């Protein structure tokens, strides 16, 4: 199989309207020994068209008829990888990446994906750089029939078009309800059956599933605070007796929503802090029994993970944790793309940016902690996040290529796992420099997609 990158060019009006003819540079025809004027099959995702290739004097260009390009969802300027498979007599363009997004805001045509629009533009630019094409579809666009799917792409502005079923499908749906919608699951099954589409980050991870799975992976127990699915008053009593602080975390929560911190008070009783957007709300209870009774309503409607409290490093009295983005790249192997420190906001005990937290470099946060135990912290965090990502791959069903691994360092310099997120926010991890560059994490997404689609 031979491959290169080509620029798509649409034939000018008045040129041949025969969609079965495509023009490829003469030098490439000679190099790959492609017979001109002989029937070949042009492929792009699920798209198939019998064509004849004619030589062109313009190097590095694939020229298409306008109607043919429209059926493929391509416009002038697209840069794609081109493969020639002589045995199959096929010219294959790609990879085509479909991204499932939660919604489109019809009233803001310049920002159709709201706060994620900048990321979608960035991903589009990364695709141009590495020779790929990308479109963005909502659950309402996904229909489990035929060879095409509706979606949005950027071509001098955001436009909607029909695209072939993609080589790769990237799940950026931001709610479990949307992810589990029957039409979404039917479309995924259809794309897999029809086009052998590879889906990655196919589901949310819940906290209980992650901790239960990683307990079975040799060498990872050292990172796991004691953690259980909360099922009874006796379990709460046992954890509160064992640790001065415990946390209750919604199994399916995100962005720090619904977290409850329980602290044993010196004079007796327990203080409960409830995370909220404006800080934390405190209530006190004379006993674990009274506390459990007060929480009974929440526990009936929402499953909680009860977790050992940790004595975290602090910066200015505020707890700090670390978000590592771990991704598969151009060889399919896991690597650590970035790690940032997140310092909790005033009156908050969670560090999420959505809850008033601030970003810092790891080096700066460790230095500002003033703790001798912070020495060597960055290397420990990198090692732990990579091991945990590989543990998820080994122990959790599903295909993942991008994980947000939230870690903490305690006052003794020990690394602990807080949680693993299969949909790391594209806002929390904005770069600490304001330079208008494509972030390494976005480049990795495209490079892995090329690898996964065998381009």
Secondary structure, DSSP 4 states (H G I P E B T S, - for coil): -EEEEEEEEEPPTTS---TTEEEEEHHHHHHHTPPTTSEEEEEETTEEEEEEEEEESSTTEEEE-HHHHHHHT--TT-EEEEEEETTTTEEEEE-EEEEE-S---TT-GGGTTGGGHHHHHHHHHHHHHHT-EEEEE-GGG--SSSSEEEEEEESSSEEEEEEEPPSEEEE----HHHHT-HHHHHHHHHHHHHH-PEEES-S---HHHHHHHHTTSTT-GGGB--EEE---HHHHHHHHHH-SEEEEEETT--TTTT-EEEEE-TTSSEEEEEEETTEEEEEEESSHHHHHHHHHHHHHHS-EEEEE---B-EETTEEEEEEEEEEE-TTS-EEEEEEEEEEPPTT-SS--GGGT-EEEEHHHHHHHHT-GGGTTHHHHHHHHHHHHHHHHHHHSSS--SEEEEEEEEBTTS-EEEEEEESS--TTTT--SS------HHHHHHHHHHHHHTT-
